[in-house]
Amino acid sequence: MMQIPPEITYRHVPKRTDLEVRIRQKVAKLERFCDHIIGCRVALERPQRHQRSGNPYRVRIDVTVPPGHEIVVSCDPQKSEMHDDLEVVVNRAFKAAARQLKALVARQRGEVKAREEPRALVVPTPPRGWEESGRPVHP
């Protein structure tokens, strides 16, 4: 169970109970991937309100996981996504957070191999003019 309850903030977005319930469900789903989450902050915002440009929503998710890891997902609208509903943007952000969280947990468990240095076979060769026994070669 999360040490700090999820925090949901709204900026230029009307607070909706149904959306808040959905976000809390998605946070609970993140806890199924990682049972040691310390806290999760979700920020919902609509940075501009121009009718011609649609309603671009921005969603930011910050998940804190020990020891000292923080997963940050920022879902900013692209031109093709300017008319997406807030729920669609929230879903997209939580999918990205789940991917990052799964990758972090896999690294913490050692399931993902760290990149190894390239291996090379080093065979000592005798210096020029010397036999392998260490005696000089005389022509």
N, C-alpha and C positions, 0 to 999 in steps of 0.2 A: 504494500500500500504506500502511496506517495506520502512523503513527510510533510510537504506543504500542499494545501489544496490548490487545484487548478485556478488560475486567475484569468479572467476574460475581460478585456477592455474594449470599449466601443469609441470610435472617433468619427463623427459625422455619419454614423450609422445608427438607425433606431434600434434600441434593445428589443430583442424578440425572445420570448421564453422558449418557443419551439427550437430555435437555432441554438440557444444556449444548452438545451438538453442534448441536442445532436452533437455539439462540440464536446460536452462532458462524456458522452458515449465513445467518441473517437479518442479522447484522452485515456479512457479506461481500456480501450483496445490497444493503445500504445503500451500500457502497463502489462499486457499479456506477452508482448515481445521482450520486455525488460522489466523485471520485478523490483529493480532498485532505483527507479526514477526518484529524484529528490523533489522536483517541482516542474510545472509546465505553465508557461504564460502564453496566452493567445491574444493577439491584437487584431481587431477588425477595423478597417478604415476605408473611407471613400475620400480620397484626396482632392478630387475636383468634381464640380457639379455642372458641367457644361452639357447642355442637351444634345448638341451636335456630336459630341464625342462619346456618348453613351454614359454608362455608369461604371467606371472602372473601380473595382474593389481591390484592396490590398490586404493580404492576410499574412501575419508574421507569427511564427510559432518558435518559442524558445523552450527547449527541454534540457534540464540539468541532470546529469548522471555522474555518480562518483566513479573514479576519483578525479574530479576536476574537469570533466568533459561537458561541453555544452553543444547541443545540436540546434542550429538556427536555420529555419526555413522561412524564406520571404517569397511569397507568391505575388508578383507584380503583374498587372495585366499587360499583355501584348496587344498590338492593334487588332489581331484576329479574335481576341478574347474580350474586347471592350464591352460586349453586351451579355457576358455570362452572368448568371445569377450569383449571388453571394454564396449560396450553398455549393455551387460548382467549384468556386474558387477555394472554399474551405476544404472540400473533398480533395482537390488537387494538392493543397498544402499538406494535408494529413498523410496522403499517400507518399509524398516526398519525405516527410518526417519519419514515417514507418520504414522506408528504405534505408535512410541514414541510421536509424536506431538499430535495425537488424544488422547492418554492417558493423556498427560499433560493438554490439554484443558479440558478434562472431570474432572480431579482433580481440576482445577481452577474454574470450574463451580459448583463444589460440587456434580457432578453426581456419583462420585465414593466414596463410604462410606469409611471413615477411619476405620481401625481395632479398634473395640471396646474392652474394657477390658471385660473379662468374668464376667458375673453377677452371684451373688450368693445371695440367700435369707438368711439373717442373722436374726435369731430369738433369742432374749435373753432368756436364761434359768436361772431360779433361782439357786443360789448356793446350793450345796448339804446340806441337812438338813434344808432348809428353804422352806416355802410355797410360792406360788406366791403372796400372800398378803404381804409378807415381814416378817411374824412372824416365829420364829423358830419352828421346828417340834420336839416334844419330844416323843420318843417311849414309 
